[in-house]
Amino acid sequence: MKSKSYLQRLVSPRIGFHYFQDTAHYTNRDLVTWLPKMIQLNAKWIILRSDATRAIPEQFLSGLINNGITPIVHISMPLPNAPSSADLQAILDAYSRWGVKQVILFDKPNTVQAWSASGWSQQDLVERFIDKFIPLATAVAQSGMTPVFPPLQPGGNYWDLTFLRLALQSIIRRGYTNLIKQMSLSAYAYTFGNGLDWGLGAQAKWPKNKPYTKAPDTQDQCGFNNFEWVQSVASP
């Protein structure tokens, strides 16, 4: 039987978790329940859902940070009626004071579900998303934190790689190159029933990949290695 210390060394220092997909589990009782489990699993980061109108309690965040666990706050907001940067400023400033370093803005904006019916049906979807993203991302950066471009649905109702490429081009075209340098990207890593090596190597290995086309001799980004495809778009 291997020793406990040996097993601990096998745990990746990069391991982290998604917390509950709501904002109803941030009491002291929740912290007492889940913090020991996170510590036992050697978690280094955890993604926490946040409302745009109410911050995650400071004591919950402090409990994580004081135990070496980095909280990544994910603020999912409706489109196109997201709050303004002024509306969000007080919450962002609080998060910054309490030690949060990264804030993800929005969630799956390349899907119908992220938008109102009228918002989705209008033209220039990516441009209209960037209209909302830039002021909020700028506010996050000005508060001393890293703005994170939202994870896109792999494939999605609007092809995710195209959405990302057009979004980054739009940010640069508008003169926000410094924001590009300050922000990070995020990605979802569902398997979609494929093996863990599906899509490994991204576009460099699978150059025949085309949107919404399942050719028998190629693989796509709809798998565990979606992050590689996202990175290939950001660093062509």
C-alpha positions, 0 to 999 in steps of 0.5 A: 500500500502506498503511503499518504504522502506519495498519494498527495504527490500524485495530485496535480498542483493545478487541480481545481473545481467548479462550485455549485452552479448557483449563488445559494451556498456561501454561508459559514455552514457551507464553508465548514462543510466544503472547505475541508474536502477541498483541502483534502483534495489539494484544490488550488482554485475554485470557480464561484458563481456570483450575482451581478447585484450581490457579492459573494460574502467576504468570509467565504472568500477569505476562508478559501484564500487563507487556505491557499485556494484561489477563488475565480469569480464567474459573473454570468449576466443576461444579454443584451441587457447586462448591467453597466460597468458603473452598476458593477463597480462596487462589487468589483471593488469589493472583490478586489479588496477581498483578494480576488484576482480573476473575474469571468464575465458572461457565460456561453455568449455564442448560444441562444440561451445566453440572449433574449430572443430579440437580442439573438435575432439581430445582426452583428451578434459578436460586435454587440457582445463586445459592446457589453464586454469591453466596459465591464472587462475594463472595469475589472482591470481597473479594479486590479483584477484580471478580466477573463473572456467567457467560456464559449459552448464548444460548437455552439449555436454560433460556431465558437472558434469563429465567435472568439476570433471575431471578438478578439479582432473587434477588441483590437480594432477598437483600440483596446490592445492593452485590454487584450494583454491584460485579460485571460481566456477560459474554456469548457472541456466536455468530452461529448462522448469522445475519448480524452485525446479527441481534438488533441493538437488543435488546428495544427493537427486537424486543418480540415476541420470546418464548422458544423461538419463531421468529416470522417478523417478529422477531429474538432474542438468539441471535446476535452481539449477545447482549450487547445483550440481556443489557444490556437485562435488567440495565438495563431 
